[in-house]
Amino acid sequence: MPDWSYHTFFKPVLFRMKPESSRDFTLQLMNTLARLPLGDKVINFFGHMQPPAELGQNIAGIRIPSPVGISGALDPNLKGTSAYSNLGFGFIEVGPISIKPNSLQEPIKRNTNEETLWYQNLRSNVGLDEALGKLHKTKRTVPMGIGINGETAEELLLLSEKLDKFADFFIVNLNAADYIEKLRSITVKPVFLEVTNHQLDVNKFSDQKMDGFLIREGVQKDGGIELGKSEMATLKSSIQQLLPFNKPIIASGGVHEPNDAMELFRSGASLIQLHSGFVFSGPGLPKRINERYVYEKTFETKQNTNGWLSFFLMGLGVFLAGIIALFIGLTEVLLPYDEAFLRMKSEEIIAFNHHLFHFMSHDRICLAGVMISAGFMFMQLSYHGIRKGEHWARKAFVIAAAVGFLNLFYFIGFGYFDKLHFVYYLIIFPFFIYGLFRTRNMTAGSSGSNLLNSSSWRKSQLGQSMFVISGMCLLSAGIVISIIGMNGVFVPEDLMFFSLTPEQITAFNDKLIPLIAHDRAGFGGALISEGFLLLTIALWGYKEGAKWIWWTLAIGGLPGFLTGVGTHFMIGYDNHFHLSPAYLLFVFYVVGLIYSFPYLCGRKEQSMSLNQFKAKKV
């Protein structure tokens, strides 16, 4: 559930439900998907949230892949534990778990305008027995910290013994601080001491042998605990008081946008945990924080990636081939080897039925437009993405190119071998293979400059969703056209246009339908490739200040639209029902460009980088 879908489609519905119901439903849905055989792959494809490798760090002897975690208080019923690993989190907190279940008596209160949550307390949990059953089923790839809440030393030791195999570290509150030494007789795992913003007294635990601190989220209000951005001031104050202990500090709560996270890191927090920000800002928040963290750490050390030029030349080859194909489609339509296959000249087909001949030109012109669009997008990905080390750009390029090369099997399957297409593949394929080899060591993850949940960011969620839907539509259209090309070849509107039946065409020349089928399936295959390009660029490359993304989408879409719609009017095939999907797609395209422009083409938000901040402190 990336931000573009959460804010555009799901959040308006979920926020009409009770907070407890919407929380459990959302987390259970993501958890169920994550536990399916290919569920984690689906989540990763649409979210592309894997933390960059350079974010990894050792905290209290634990390798943490990202400094962003999720608070256990958000998920007391352990509904989403399998999903969090796929959302960009570097660690998961579970609990606090007690021997017996503990349920809230007062409902959660959600203030949408202020973006706050109110809880009676943050100790609700399912109890030890149910927690063990759910943890056994959990799929995770990141460390897990488990909070244990025992009223006596015996309860605390029993909890740690039962949960030890699931925990990478334990979290205990001040009431159990006196038992830390006894706890170490049961487990070798690091122990973090939980402290609260409103009751922080360093004298109470100055002599404890803890491995780190976790500052629990929330401020006291109306007899309960309120969570929201108002926590930031007390969080930073608490961090400052704990810094002299020279221990890792986990700051939980308060973060609603990347800028909040960066403020906590600069204040001295080693790690952060999300709670209310995950609810109001969306599941994409950990990814945005990770990208900003990398952006500030590596802003001055970016280097060009080898191999991008080979990919660029392949894209240029696709672009030029599309222009050549467009010229042929507008003039000759059939090449000499086409006529040799048909054993017939173009003039004979025109004399038989000129609409049929124009229909053949329409297929080839549409294919040319798609090739021009795809070639331009390939070049943009190579120069602006792969050259700058953006792993997502390489992944998008490779997927779309691989699908495009599979078109060759379409051509072979109709008993008609297109020599020009084969030569075209022979020319561009080596560039693809060489680029693939030279960029094989690119690391996953990328950086991003976004800091704030600004109005342009909020509007961009709709813009991004329009491009994602457009990519899915192109992908679906390509599949449908390919299937039609391999089976019935024509749709009813086609037959109405040239007023012929397939039997009449076959009686005239039994080679015509295989040739048309080859063109149709090839066009469908190219459309699938372009659909993957548009979809992956919209899913993975949509970042604040990425002007080249906006221009790639704006210019890259024009050749496909102009040829796809324009050629129909050029040949008189202006059936509006037939063209209605293209009209709708054009609406999505325009709305996407309008709502994306301020976010993609605005100025990047700047702040002091982490490296600069550390240098200044020194």
Buried (B, 14 or more C-beta within 10 A) or exposed (E): BBBBBBBBEBBEEBEEBEBBEBBBBBBBBBBBBBBEEEBBEEBBBBBBBBBBEBBEBEBBEBEBBBBBBBBBBBBBBBBBBBBBBBBBBBBBBBBBBBBEBBEBEEEBBBEEEEBBBBBBBBBBBBBBEBBBEBBEEBBBEBBBBBBBBBEEEEBBBBBBEBBBEBBBBBBBBBEBBEBBEBBEEBBEBBBBBBBBBEEBEEEEBEEBEBBBBBBBBBBEBEEBBBBBBBBBEBBBBBBEBBEEBEBBBBBBBBBBBBBBBBBBBBBBBBBBBBBBBBBBBBBBBBBBBBBBBBBBBBBEEEEEBBBBBBBBBBBBBBBBBBBEBBEBBBEBBBBEEBBEBBEBEBEBBBEBBEBBBBBBBBBBBBBBBBBBBBBBBBBBBBBBBBBBBBBBBBBBBBBBBEBBBEBBEBBEBBEBEBEBBEEBBEBBBEBBEBBBEBBEEBEBBBBBBBBBBBEBBEBBBBBBBBBBBBBBBBBBBBBBBBEBBBEEBBBEEBBEBBEBEBEBBEEBBEBBBBBBBBBBBBBBBBBBBBBBBBBBBBBBBBBBBBEBBBBBBBEBBBBBBBBBBEBBEBBEBEBEEBBEBBEEBBEBBEBBBEBBBBBBBBEBBEBEBBBEBEEEEE
